[in-house]
């Protein structure tokens, strides 16, 4: 029996290695990208948010990357993909089952043999092993491995997306908090002016129109403040959820700004084509493309016979006490062949679906490549424009402050109307709010560059090759 099993194992391995593979060659996808003024970017910090030098942002990011619900869901999906991959790999190994039975039979007195009873007890093991003659098992395993690696990249992509959302929301919170302080300060000044105008009205020094012009400024500032505080509350809640805060904190507390100071990291002005290799979404799309290609081989294998080798070894006896003796042992060996004869197009339809799945995966991969390039281009343009916006907003605030100062002097000297003063006051307030928003805009533009570059993503082992080399799969 041992020699038979050894022969079966060697025979199956030899057939597997010499078997054909029905998986088609993976289609070529055009990845040639020509970019002006390329810059090689190879050392983006994996914890890129630390380059902003803000301790509170680092703390929030640490919480988000350990407790965020979306990231935990992605990790759970990764575990599911790993189990599926392991199951696909196990198809290479024999399936061994234990069997045991005890059957008691009895005949009646009227039977030809007369009344009799007998008991048949058996115990043994059955081994079955599919010979992967057409590559069905290998291609299923190949697809499982590719899908697992794609899920691992999905986790990296989710991590990057969550980190970018935390950073952007945090900088928005800083801007909104600064705008809230500006509005509160302006409102207090407007209210103080209104009290002064009220006294002037009562003394007959100004008209009722001038008084209500001042009151309108107060009412407008109050309305702006209420609207901004709504946005501030929503932003705090969003940041708490992103950071993985528990339900009680979200319901009862608010995230407040502890450290509004941060530095703006420098970023390159150009990109290189190898940026595509750094992005987890591009890598995941490529792997799913490869998995779909392998599934064609699985579907095609259904046209051909599925061959299984089997072997059984055990003991059978009418006497349970003499079951495990050499004279009671039994063994069997054999094989089976199963193949479709008339399936009325089921196999052909499954093959067609597999081809269509590959086509969809190829189109999705091509779309992901284009989106990656578009996001990089837009992020770098946004970063460049953010500098101009901040510079313009700074100049506008300085000009607005001077206009308000001069308008106030002119009004007090009687050379301009009260309406002119209020207009200058509103313009200065608007410029201050815009400056706070532009500061956050510059920070978020840098975040978008890091996100477009794939953050700190590094290709896992086995995926360091260029995309052209990988496509030779």
C-alpha positions as CSV (number, residue, x, y, z in Angstrom):
1,X,0.0,0.0,0.0
2,X,2.8,2.4,0.8
3,X,4.4,1.9,-2.6
4,X,1.0,2.5,-4.3
5,X,0.6,5.8,-2.4
6,X,4.1,6.8,-3.3
7,X,3.5,6.0,-7.0
8,X,0.2,8.0,-6.9
9,X,1.9,11.0,-5.4
10,X,4.8,11.0,-7.9
11,X,2.5,10.5,-10.8
12,X,0.2,13.4,-9.7
13,X,3.1,15.8,-9.2
14,X,4.6,14.9,-12.6
15,X,1.2,15.4,-14.3
16,X,0.7,18.7,-12.5
17,X,4.1,20.1,-13.6
18,X,3.6,18.9,-17.2
19,X,0.0,20.1,-17.4
20,X,-1.1,22.8,-19.8
21,X,-2.4,26.2,-18.8
22,X,-5.6,27.5,-20.3
23,X,-5.0,31.0,-19.0
24,X,-4.6,33.5,-21.9
25,X,-1.8,36.0,-22.1
26,X,-2.7,39.1,-20.3
27,X,-3.6,41.9,-22.6
28,X,-1.2,44.8,-23.0
29,X,-2.3,48.2,-21.5
30,X,-0.6,51.4,-22.6
31,X,1.3,52.8,-19.6
32,X,3.6,55.1,-21.6
33,X,3.3,58.5,-20.0
34,X,5.4,61.5,-21.1
35,X,5.5,64.4,-18.7
36,X,7.2,67.8,-18.9
37,X,9.9,68.7,-16.4
38,X,9.8,65.4,-14.5
39,X,11.2,65.2,-10.9
40,X,12.0,61.9,-9.3
41,X,10.2,61.6,-5.9
42,X,11.3,58.5,-4.1
43,X,11.4,59.4,-0.4
44,X,8.0,60.6,0.6
45,X,7.7,60.2,4.4
46,X,5.2,57.4,5.2
47,X,4.0,59.5,8.1
48,X,3.9,62.6,5.9
49,X,1.6,64.5,8.2
50,X,4.5,64.9,10.7
51,X,6.1,67.3,8.2
52,X,3.4,69.9,9.3
53,X,5.0,69.9,12.8
54,X,1.7,70.0,14.6
55,X,1.5,67.8,17.7
56,X,-2.3,67.8,17.8
57,X,-2.5,66.7,14.2
58,X,-0.1,63.8,15.0
59,X,-2.2,62.8,17.9
60,X,-5.4,62.8,15.9
61,X,-3.8,60.9,13.1
62,X,-2.5,58.2,15.5
63,X,-6.1,57.7,16.8
64,X,-7.6,57.6,13.3
65,X,-5.1,55.0,12.0
66,X,-5.9,52.7,14.8
67,X,-9.6,53.2,15.5
68,X,-11.2,54.6,12.3
69,X,-14.2,52.4,11.4
70,X,-13.6,52.5,7.6
71,X,-10.0,51.4,8.1
72,X,-11.1,48.6,10.4
73,X,-13.6,47.5,7.7
74,X,-10.8,47.4,5.1
75,X,-8.7,45.3,7.5
76,X,-11.5,42.9,8.0
77,X,-11.9,42.6,4.2
78,X,-8.2,41.9,4.0
79,X,-8.6,39.0,6.5
80,X,-11.4,37.6,4.4
81,X,-9.2,37.8,1.2
82,X,-6.5,36.0,3.1
83,X,-8.8,33.1,4.1
84,X,-10.0,32.9,0.5
85,X,-6.4,32.8,-0.8
86,X,-5.5,30.1,1.7
87,X,-8.5,28.0,0.7
88,X,-7.4,28.3,-3.0
89,X,-3.9,27.2,-2.1
90,X,-5.2,24.2,-0.2
91,X,-6.6,22.8,-3.5
92,X,-3.0,21.8,-4.3
93,X,-2.9,19.4,-1.4
94,X,-4.7,16.0,-1.0
95,X,-7.9,15.8,0.9
96,X,-7.8,13.1,3.6
97,X,-10.9,12.0,5.4
98,X,-11.4,9.5,8.2
99,X,-14.3,7.0,8.0
100,X,-15.8,4.7,10.5
101,X,-18.9,2.6,10.5
102,X,-20.7,-0.1,12.3
103,X,-23.6,-1.9,10.6
104,X,-25.7,-4.5,12.3
105,X,-28.0,-6.7,10.2
106,X,-30.6,-9.3,11.2
107,X,-32.7,-11.8,9.2
108,X,-36.0,-13.2,10.3
109,X,-36.8,-16.8,11.0
110,X,-38.7,-17.1,7.7
111,X,-35.7,-16.2,5.6
112,X,-33.9,-19.0,3.7
113,X,-31.0,-18.8,6.0
114,X,-33.1,-18.7,9.1
115,X,-32.8,-16.2,11.9
116,X,-29.3,-14.7,12.0
117,X,-27.6,-11.5,13.1
118,X,-24.3,-10.0,12.0
119,X,-22.2,-6.9,12.7
120,X,-19.7,-5.4,10.3
121,X,-17.4,-2.7,11.7
122,X,-14.9,-0.8,9.6
123,X,-12.4,2.1,10.2
124,X,-10.1,3.7,7.7
125,X,-8.9,6.8,5.8
126,X,-9.7,8.0,2.3
127,X,-7.3,10.2,0.3
128,X,-8.4,12.1,-2.8
129,X,-6.3,14.4,-5.0
130,X,-7.3,16.3,-8.1
131,X,-4.6,16.2,-10.9
132,X,-4.4,19.8,-12.1
133,X,-3.9,18.7,-15.7
134,X,-5.5,21.9,-17.1
135,X,-4.4,24.4,-14.6
136,X,-7.7,24.9,-12.9
137,X,-6.3,24.7,-9.4
138,X,-3.2,26.8,-10.2
139,X,-5.2,29.6,-11.8
140,X,-7.7,29.6,-9.0
141,X,-4.8,29.9,-6.5
142,X,-3.2,32.6,-8.7
143,X,-6.4,34.6,-8.7
144,X,-6.8,34.2,-5.0
145,X,-3.3,35.5,-4.3
146,X,-3.8,38.4,-6.6
147,X,-7.1,39.3,-4.9
148,X,-5.4,39.1,-1.5
149,X,-2.6,41.4,-2.6
150,X,-5.2,43.8,-4.1
151,X,-7.0,43.8,-0.7
152,X,-3.7,44.6,1.0
153,X,-3.3,47.6,-1.3
154,X,-6.9,48.6,-0.6
155,X,-6.0,48.9,3.1
156,X,-3.1,51.1,2.1
157,X,-5.4,53.2,0.0
158,X,-7.9,53.5,2.8
159,X,-5.2,54.5,5.2
160,X,-4.0,57.2,2.9
161,X,-7.6,58.5,2.2
162,X,-8.4,58.6,5.9
163,X,-5.1,60.3,6.8
164,X,-5.8,63.0,4.1
165,X,-9.4,63.5,5.4
166,X,-8.2,63.9,8.9
167,X,-5.5,66.4,7.9
168,X,-7.9,68.4,5.7
169,X,-10.6,68.4,8.3
170,X,-8.2,69.5,11.0
171,X,-6.9,72.4,8.9
172,X,-10.5,73.4,8.1
173,X,-11.2,73.4,11.8
174,X,-8.3,75.7,12.5
175,X,-9.5,78.1,9.8
176,X,-13.1,78.0,11.1
177,X,-11.9,78.6,14.6
178,X,-9.9,81.6,13.5
179,X,-12.8,83.0,11.6
180,X,-15.0,82.5,14.6
181,X,-12.6,84.6,16.7
182,X,-12.5,87.3,13.9
183,X,-16.3,87.4,13.8
184,X,-16.7,87.6,17.6
185,X,-14.1,90.4,17.7
186,X,-15.8,92.3,14.9
187,X,-19.3,91.7,16.4
188,X,-18.1,93.1,19.8
189,X,-16.7,96.2,18.0
190,X,-19.9,96.6,16.0
191,X,-22.0,96.4,19.1
192,X,-19.9,98.9,20.8
193,X,-20.2,101.3,17.8
194,X,-24.0,100.7,17.8
195,X,-24.2,101.8,21.5
196,X,-22.3,104.9,20.5
197,X,-24.6,105.5,17.6
198,X,-27.7,105.1,19.8
199,X,-26.4,107.8,22.1
200,X,-25.8,110.0,19.1
201,X,-29.3,109.4,17.8
202,X,-30.9,110.2,21.1
203,X,-29.0,113.5,21.2
204,X,-30.0,114.3,17.7
205,X,-26.4,114.3,16.4
206,X,-27.2,111.6,13.7
207,X,-30.2,110.5,11.8
208,X,-32.2,107.4,12.3
209,X,-30.8,106.1,9.0
210,X,-27.2,106.1,10.3
211,X,-28.3,104.3,13.4
212,X,-30.0,101.5,11.5
213,X,-27.1,101.2,9.2
214,X,-24.9,100.4,12.2
215,X,-27.6,98.0,13.5
216,X,-27.7,96.2,10.1
217,X,-23.9,95.6,10.4
218,X,-24.4,94.1,13.9
219,X,-27.3,91.9,12.7
220,X,-25.2,90.7,9.6
221,X,-22.3,89.9,11.8
222,X,-24.5,87.9,14.2
223,X,-26.0,85.9,11.3
224,X,-22.5,85.2,9.8
225,X,-21.3,84.0,13.2
226,X,-24.3,81.7,13.7
227,X,-23.8,80.2,10.2
228,X,-20.1,79.7,10.8
229,X,-20.7,78.1,14.2
230,X,-22.9,75.5,12.5
231,X,-20.1,74.7,10.1
232,X,-17.7,74.6,13.1
233,X,-19.9,72.1,14.9
234,X,-20.2,69.8,11.9
235,X,-16.4,70.0,11.3
236,X,-15.7,69.0,14.9
237,X,-18.1,66.1,14.7
238,X,-16.6,64.9,11.4
239,X,-13.1,65.1,12.8
240,X,-14.2,63.1,15.9
241,X,-15.7,60.4,13.8
242,X,-12.6,60.3,11.5
243,X,-10.4,60.0,14.6
244,X,-12.3,57.0,15.9
245,X,-13.6,58.7,19.0
246,X,-16.2,56.7,20.9
247,X,-19.9,57.4,20.8
248,X,-20.0,59.2,24.2
249,X,-17.3,61.6,23.2
250,X,-19.0,62.4,19.9
251,X,-22.3,63.0,21.7
252,X,-21.0,65.1,24.6
253,X,-17.7,66.7,23.7
254,X,-16.0,68.7,21.0
255,X,-12.5,68.6,19.6
256,X,-11.0,72.0,20.3
257,X,-7.8,73.5,18.8
258,X,-4.9,73.1,21.1
259,X,-2.1,74.1,18.7
260,X,-3.0,76.2,15.7
261,X,0.6,76.6,14.5
262,X,1.9,74.5,11.7
263,X,4.6,74.7,9.0
264,X,4.0,74.1,5.3
265,X,6.2,71.3,3.9
266,X,7.9,71.9,0.6
267,X,6.7,69.8,-2.4
268,X,8.2,69.3,-5.9
269,X,6.9,71.2,-8.9
270,X,7.1,68.3,-11.3
271,X,6.3,64.6,-11.3
272,X,7.8,61.5,-12.9
273,X,5.9,58.7,-14.7
274,X,6.9,56.2,-12.0
275,X,4.4,58.0,-9.7
276,X,1.9,55.4,-11.0
277,X,3.9,52.7,-9.2
278,X,3.6,54.4,-5.9
279,X,-0.2,54.5,-5.7
280,X,-2.0,51.7,-4.0
281,X,-5.2,52.2,-6.1
282,X,-3.2,51.6,-9.3
283,X,-1.5,48.5,-7.9
284,X,-4.8,47.1,-6.7
285,X,-6.5,47.7,-10.1
286,X,-3.6,45.9,-11.8
287,X,-3.8,42.9,-9.5
288,X,-7.5,42.6,-10.0
289,X,-6.9,42.7,-13.7
290,X,-4.5,39.8,-13.3
291,X,-6.9,37.9,-11.1
292,X,-9.6,38.2,-13.8
293,X,-7.2,36.9,-16.4
294,X,-6.5,33.9,-14.2
295,X,-10.2,33.2,-13.8
296,X,-10.5,32.7,-17.6
297,X,-8.2,29.7,-17.2
298,X,-10.4,28.4,-14.4
299,X,-13.5,28.7,-16.6
300,X,-11.9,27.2,-19.7
301,X,-10.8,24.1,-17.6
302,X,-14.4,23.2,-17.2
303,X,-14.4,22.0,-20.9
304,X,-12.0,19.2,-20.0
305,X,-12.2,16.2,-17.7
306,X,-11.6,16.7,-13.9
307,X,-9.4,13.8,-12.9
308,X,-9.1,12.6,-9.3
309,X,-6.9,9.9,-7.7
310,X,-8.3,8.1,-4.7
311,X,-6.8,5.7,-2.2
312,X,-8.4,4.1,0.8
313,X,-6.8,2.2,3.7
314,X,-8.5,0.7,6.7
315,X,-9.7,-2.3,8.6
316,X,-13.0,-4.3,8.4
317,X,-14.1,-7.1,10.7
318,X,-17.2,-8.8,12.0
319,X,-15.7,-8.8,15.4
320,X,-15.0,-5.4,16.9
321,X,-12.4,-6.8,19.2
322,X,-10.4,-8.2,16.2
323,X,-10.8,-5.0,14.1
324,X,-7.2,-3.8,14.3
325,X,-5.4,-6.9,13.3
326,X,-3.3,-7.4,10.2
327,X,-5.7,-10.0,8.8
328,X,-8.6,-7.4,8.9
329,X,-6.9,-4.7,6.9
330,X,-8.3,-3.5,3.5
331,X,-7.2,-1.1,0.8
332,X,-8.4,0.4,-2.4
333,X,-7.0,2.5,-5.1
334,X,-8.5,4.1,-8.2
335,X,-9.3,7.2,-10.1
336,X,-12.3,9.1,-11.4
337,X,-12.9,11.3,-14.4
338,X,-15.8,13.8,-14.7
339,X,-16.4,16.0,-17.7
340,X,-19.4,17.8,-19.2
341,X,-21.1,16.1,-22.1
342,X,-24.3,18.2,-22.7
343,X,-24.4,21.3,-20.6
344,X,-26.4,23.3,-23.1
345,X,-23.9,26.2,-23.2
346,X,-23.3,26.6,-19.5
347,X,-19.5,26.3,-19.7
348,X,-19.3,28.5,-22.8
349,X,-21.4,31.2,-21.0
350,X,-19.1,31.0,-18.0
351,X,-16.0,31.4,-20.2
352,X,-17.7,34.4,-21.9
353,X,-18.4,36.0,-18.5
354,X,-14.8,35.4,-17.5
355,X,-13.6,37.2,-20.7
356,X,-16.0,40.1,-20.0
357,X,-14.8,40.3,-16.4
358,X,-11.2,40.6,-17.7
359,X,-12.3,43.3,-20.1
360,X,-14.0,45.2,-17.3
361,X,-10.9,44.9,-15.1
362,X,-8.7,46.1,-17.9
363,X,-10.9,49.2,-18.5
364,X,-11.0,49.8,-14.7
365,X,-7.2,49.6,-14.6
366,X,-6.9,52.0,-17.5
367,X,-9.4,54.4,-15.8
368,X,-7.4,54.2,-12.5
369,X,-4.2,55.1,-14.4
370,X,-5.8,58.1,-16.0
371,X,-7.4,59.2,-12.7
372,X,-4.0,58.9,-11.0
373,X,-2.4,61.2,-13.5
374,X,-5.2,63.6,-13.4
375,X,-5.2,63.8,-9.6
376,X,-1.4,64.4,-9.6
377,X,-1.7,67.1,-12.2
378,X,-4.6,68.9,-10.4
379,X,-3.0,68.6,-7.0
380,X,0.3,70.2,-8.2
381,X,-1.7,73.0,-9.9
382,X,-3.8,73.5,-6.8
383,X,-0.6,73.7,-4.7
384,X,0.8,76.4,-7.0
385,X,-2.4,78.4,-7.0
386,X,-2.7,78.2,-3.3
387,X,0.4,80.2,-2.9
388,X,-1.0,82.9,-5.2
389,X,-4.3,82.9,-3.3
390,X,-2.6,83.3,0.1
391,X,-0.4,86.1,-1.2
392,X,-3.3,87.9,-2.7
393,X,-5.5,87.4,0.4
394,X,-2.6,88.8,2.6
395,X,-2.3,91.9,0.4
396,X,-6.1,92.3,0.4
397,X,-6.3,92.2,4.2
398,X,-3.5,94.8,4.5
399,X,-5.2,97.0,1.9
400,X,-8.6,96.5,3.6
401,X,-7.2,97.5,7.0
402,X,-5.7,100.7,5.5
403,X,-8.9,101.6,3.7
404,X,-10.9,101.1,6.9
405,X,-8.5,103.2,8.9
406,X,-8.6,106.0,6.3
407,X,-12.4,105.8,6.0
408,X,-12.7,106.1,9.7
409,X,-10.5,109.2,9.8
410,X,-12.4,110.7,6.9
411,X,-15.8,110.0,8.5
412,X,-14.7,111.5,11.9
413,X,-13.4,114.6,10.0
414,X,-16.7,114.9,8.2
415,X,-15.3,114.2,4.7
416,X,-17.2,111.0,4.0
417,X,-20.5,109.4,4.7
418,X,-21.3,106.8,7.3
419,X,-22.2,104.4,4.5
420,X,-18.7,104.6,3.1
421,X,-17.3,103.8,6.5
422,X,-19.5,100.7,6.9
423,X,-18.6,99.5,3.4
424,X,-14.9,99.7,4.3
425,X,-15.6,97.9,7.6
426,X,-17.4,95.1,5.8
427,X,-14.6,94.8,3.2
428,X,-12.0,94.5,5.9
429,X,-13.9,91.8,7.7
430,X,-14.4,89.9,4.5
431,X,-10.6,90.1,3.7
432,X,-9.7,88.9,7.2
433,X,-12.0,85.9,6.8
434,X,-10.6,85.2,3.4
435,X,-7.1,85.3,4.7
436,X,-7.9,82.6,7.4
437,X,-9.5,80.5,4.7
438,X,-6.5,80.9,2.3
439,X,-4.1,79.7,5.1
440,X,-6.0,76.5,5.4
441,X,-6.2,76.2,1.7
442,X,-2.5,76.2,1.4
443,X,-2.2,73.4,4.0
444,X,-4.9,71.3,2.3
445,X,-3.3,71.8,-1.1
446,X,-0.1,70.2,0.3
447,X,-2.2,67.3,1.7
448,X,-3.7,66.7,-1.7
449,X,-0.2,66.5,-3.2
450,X,0.8,63.9,-0.7
451,X,-2.4,62.0,-1.4
452,X,-1.9,62.2,-5.1
453,X,1.6,60.9,-4.8
454,X,0.4,57.9,-2.9
455,X,1.5,59.2,0.5
456,X,4.2,57.0,2.0
457,X,3.1,53.9,0.1
458,X,5.9,51.5,-0.7
459,X,5.5,48.5,-3.0
460,X,5.4,45.2,-1.1
461,X,8.0,42.5,-1.9
462,X,7.4,41.1,-5.3
463,X,5.9,44.3,-6.7
464,X,9.0,46.5,-7.0
465,X,9.1,46.0,-10.8
466,X,7.9,48.6,-13.2
467,X,4.4,48.4,-14.6
468,X,5.7,47.3,-18.0
469,X,7.6,44.4,-16.4
470,X,4.6,43.5,-14.2
471,X,2.4,43.3,-17.3
472,X,4.5,40.5,-18.7
473,X,2.8,38.3,-16.0
